[in-house]
Amino acid sequence: MAEARGGEKDLTGIWNGLYTYPDGKSVTFVATLIERGSSLSGTTHERGLLGNTAYATLAGSRQDSAVSFIKKYEKHRFLYKNPVVYEGTLSSDATEIEGRWAIGKVLSGKFLMIRSPSQTAKAETKLSEPVP
């Protein structure tokens, strides 16, 4: 796994996620995160409840195991016009982020993001190879 500041594990990579609405309906998504220092950026794509594909950008930060970011959808349709705030906790092996999401004080729910340890190990190996 790529090491970041002070031996901490870098969050850069592809994450599979799931967020849940208060009524129990869930949406899966794929997130690509890039960590630089304590800053996070990235993108997501997901198949919405109406069957459409939605794309969003992410911007946030990480302090130790606390991860937070704001997701802004690219197309501001009625369902996707407001930014979504995510706040979660990174697991000790840096393969899961679990927490809550919220759209203002109107709507909120839980989320979970997971990356495969084997994918992370492959990425670490590739990152450590010399550049030709």
N, C-alpha and C positions, 0 to 999 in steps of 0.2 A: 504494500500500500504506500502511496506517495506520502512522504512526510512533509508537513508544513512547519509552522513556527514552533520552535522549542520541542520537537519530537512529536507533536500532535499529528493526527492523521488528517490528510487533506480530503476535502469533500468533493473535489473535482471528479466528475464521472457521470455515468448514466444511472438514474434511479427509477425504479418502478413504484408507482404510488397509487393510493386509493384515498378518496375523501368521501365522507358520509354526511348526508343531510340529516336534520333533526327527525324526519319521518322514517329514517332507516334506508332510504335509497342511496346507492353508492355510485361513484364515477371513478374509473381507473384512468391513470395518466402516466406519461413518461416525461421525466424531467432530466435535462442536461444541466449540471451545475459546474461552475468554474469558481474556484476559491483563489483569491489573491490577497495575502495578508489576512485581515479579518473581514474582508468584503466578499460577498457572494453575488454572482450574476448568473443568468442562464435563461433557458426557455422551457416551455412545456407544450405538449399537445395531448388532447384528450377527446374522447367521443362523448359528447354531451347526452343528457337524458332525452333530448329530442332527436338523437341520431346524427347530429352535425359534428364536424370536427372543429375544435376551437384551439387556437394558438395563443400563447401568452409569453410575456417576458417577465423575468424575475430579477429583483434587486434587493439585497439585504446584507446581513452580517452574521458572524459567529463569534461568540465569546465562550471559550472552553466548550462545554457541551450544550450551551444555549444557542439555538439556531432560529433566526427570524428573517422573513423576507416578505416582500409585497409582490403579488402577481397582478399584472395588468394585461387584460385581453387585447389582442390586436384589433379585432372588429368590435366596435361598441354597440352591439345589439342590446335589446332590452334586458336580456339575461346576463350580459357580460359587460355592462357599462361601468360598474364600480370596481375599484381595486379590492383585492382579497388579501388580508393580512394573515400570515402563517407564523405561528410561534410553536417551537418544538424543542425536544431534547434528543441529542445525539447519543446513541448507545456506546458503551465502552469500547466495542470493537469497530466502531465507526461504519457499521453496515445498516443501521436503521435510524430514522428520524421519526419521532412520534409526537403528536401534539394536537393543537386546535387551530382552526381557521375561522375567520370572521369577516363579514361584510358590514362594516360599521357596527351599530348595535342592533341591527335588524335580523341578521341571519348568521348562524355559526354551527360548527360541527367538528368532528375529529378527522385527523389524517394520519397516514402512515406511509413512509417512503422507505424502500429497501433496495440495496444493491448487493449483488452476489459477491461473496468473498473471492471466488475464483476469477471473476471479471476484474476485481480490484487488483488481485495479484498479477494478472496478465498486464494490466495497465502499468503497474509498478515496474515490471520487468521491461516493458517497452520504453518507459520513461528513463530507465537507467542505462539503456543501450547507447553507445556512442553514436553521435550524428555523423553520417558519412560525409 
